[in-house]
Amino acid sequence: MRYEGVLKKMRTELQKQVEYYLLFESDFLHVNQILNKRISINFLRYQCMNCGLEKKVFAQGFCYDCYVSIPQAGDWIMNPELSKAHLDQEDRDLEFEKQVQLKPHIVYLANSSNLKVGVTRKTQIPTRWIDQGAHEAIEIVEVPNRYLAGITEVALKAHVADKTNWRKMLTNDVLDLNLVEEREKLKQCIPEEAMQYFLADNKETEINFPVLQYPKKVKSLNLSKAPFYDGVLKGIKGQYWLFEDGTVFNVRSHEGFVVELSIL
């Protein structure tokens, strides 16, 4: 089987195990079905996810010109506390920013390599947790806009990490935690403006990933430096493919790369 197209982050469904789908323009690949098969990945060219031109990807699948101009890459994406749509203040495109920022947001605890705090739109639960490779997660607050979520995350970051150790996550060097207890410990750290939105009764969500064999050590595949690779796929976790030889491939960080995939 052969597929060709621009890489985008995998679509997911939370079942007994996470189901993964790689979507192309006129085709799709159910990635779970190619576990234990040899796959080759051949990098052909770049294609910006916004303008569609063959320009080198700078970040988040966008070329540099798009990245510094389009609202989908504004600073408030990575730093929710910088959101200003609730004040009717524009960053790059107020209409777009209102559509995204003025929607319910969740501040959550997730356990992927360690306990971490994060923010996402309510509609992105549990997708966000899956993308981060979390095997368990729980909501802390549900707030009406991105700004409130951002200041809550900033307050909690003083007590809990906000980054995932991807090496520990991919080698499955993780411990189970009681997230209900961890949430209760953090309650006193929630800003006064967000305290009324505390979720006291939500249970933690458990997530199982389709991994046949975890690597003992990992080495990351970067297609811009090594444009061809082939290996036996042994698992999928977060947005990573895990191969038999310890190579790991981050699909999401290669958004905007046009590739040829062959299942051998």
N, C-alpha and C positions, 0 to 999 in steps of 0.2 A: 504494500500500500504506500502511496505517495501523496503528500499534501504540500501545497505551497501557498504562502500568504503572509500577511503582516501579523506579528505576534501581539496579542492582547492578553491581559490577565485572564486566567481560567475562570469560567463560570462554575458555580458550585451548587450542590443540593445537599442538605443535611439529612442523611438517612442513617441506617445502622452504622455504615461507614460513609464518609463524605464521597459523593459522586462528583467527578471532575470532567469538564467539557472545554475543549479548546475550539473556539469558533473562528472560522475563516469566512471570507466574503460569500462563498457559495457552497460551503461544506463545513462539517464539524467532526471533531475527533473525540470519542468517549475515552478519556485517557486511562481510566481504570481497566479497560479491556486490553490494553497493551502492556500491562505489568508482566514481567518475566520475558519480554521480547527485546530483541536488539533493535535499537533506534539510532539512526544517523541524523544529525542536525547540521545543515549547511547554510551559513549566513550569506545572503545574496546582495542585499543593499538596505539602505535606510528608507523609511517612509514616515514623515511626520504625522502623528495621529490627529493633528488639527488641520493643517493646510494641505496635507496629502502629497507634498512635494518630496522629491528625493534629496533630502537635506539631513545631515548628521543629527542624530538625536542628542539633545542636551540634557534633558531631565524629564521624567514622568511621561515619556513617549513623545515629547514635543521638541521641535527644533528650537534653537536659541531665540529667534525672532518671535515665535509664538509664545515661548515660555515667559518672556518678559512683558508680554502685552495682553494675553487672553485672561479672562476672569477665572477660568478653571485652574490657573496656576498662581493665583494671588497668594500673598503671604499668609492670609487667614486660613488657607487650606491646611498648612502644616502647623500654624499657630492660631487655634480657634479664638484665643483671647483677644486677637486683633480684629475680630469681626465688628463691623460698624453699621450694618444694614438696619439694626434696630433703632439706630439714631438717625436714620435716613441719610447716612453719609456714604458716598461712593468710594470704592477703591479703584476698580477698573470698569465695572458695568453694574450699576445699582440694581437694575431689574433682575439680572442673573443672580446677584448676591442676595437679594431678598428671597428669591425662589429657593435658594439653598440654606441660607442662614436662619431664616424665620420659620423653620420647621422644627418639630420635636427632635431633640438630641439626647443621646444617652451617654453618661459617663459610667465607665465599667471597670471592673477588675478582671484581668485575664491571666491565666497561668500557662505560659508557653515554654519558657526556660526558667522563669522566676515570676514572682508576682509583679504585675505592671498595671498602671492605670492608663486609660485611653478614652477617646471621644469619637463618637460616630453618629450619623443620623439614625434615627430610630428604624428607618426602612432598611438599614444596612446590617441589622442584627438578624441572624448570626453570621452573615457573610464576612463581616470585618474580623470576627474571632477566628473563623476558618482561615482567612488570608494570613493571619498572624501565626498560625500553627498552634493555637491555644487548645489544650486538651480539656480545659474547663474554664468557664467564665461566668460572671454574674453582673447584673446591673446594679449601680449605686443610686443614681438619680436620673430622672427623666425630666428635662427642662424644655421650655418652649422655644429657645433660640440657641444659636451656636455660641454667642458671647457668654451666656451663663454657663454653658458646658465648659468653655475654655477657662474661665476664672476658677471653676471648681477643680478642673484638672491641674491647673497651676498650683492651687493650694494643696492638693493631695500629693503632687510630685515631690513636695518637701519630705514626704514620709515613705513613698513607694516609688520604685523605678518607673520610667516611662518608655524604656527601650527593651527590645527582646535581644537576648544573646543567641544569635541564629545558629552558632555552632552547637551550643547545648541543646537547642530545640531540635536540630536535625540529627543529632546522635542520641536523642531521647534521654538525655541526662537531666531528668525532671523528677520532681516530687509532687505528690498530690497534697493539696491544701484544703482546709475547710474555708471556703470563700464566704460563707455566711458570717462566720466569726471574724474573718479579716475585714469584711465590710463594716461590721459593728464597731471594730476598733477605730476605723477611720471616720465614723459618723461625726465625732466632735471636731474634725478638721474641715468639714464642709463649710463654705462661706455662708453667712447669714442669708444672703439673697437666694441661695439655692436650697436651704434646709427644708423648706416646705415641700420640695419635690423628692425627698428621700424615699427610696423604695425599700420598705422594711420586710416585705413578704415574698419577694421573688426568690425562687430556688436557683441553684447553679445549673448551667447547661453543660453536659458532658459531650465531648466530640471525639470520635474515633476516626483515625486516618488510615487510608489503604496503604500500609507499608508491610512488605514481606520481610524486609531485612534492613535494619538501620546500620549506617556506616559507623565504624569505630573512630575514624578520622575523616574530615571532609576537606575537599579542595574545590574551590568555586570555579565554574566555567564562565568565562567572559568572552562572548563571541566577537567583540571588537578586537580582541587580542589573539584569539584562537578561533578562526571562523569555521572550523569543521571539527565535529566530535562524533564518535559512535560508541555506544555502550549498552549494557542490559539494564532496563528500568526495573528497579526493585521497590520503589515506593513513591508516594506523593504526599507532601505535608506542607501546609501553608500554601505558598505559590511556588514551591520547589519540586523539582524532579530529583529523585535520589537514585544514583546508579551503583551498580555492583562494585565498581572500582573505587568508590568513595567520592566520585565527582558529584557535585550538586549543581543544578541549573535553576536559577531564579527566573521564572517566566516573566513575572511582573517587571523586573528591572530591565527586561529586554523588549518592552513594548516599543513599537515603532521599527523593530528589526524585521525585515522580510526574509523568511527562511524557507528552505526546502526540507521537509521531514520525510524520512523513509522508514517504514517498519520492515525490518529485514527478516 
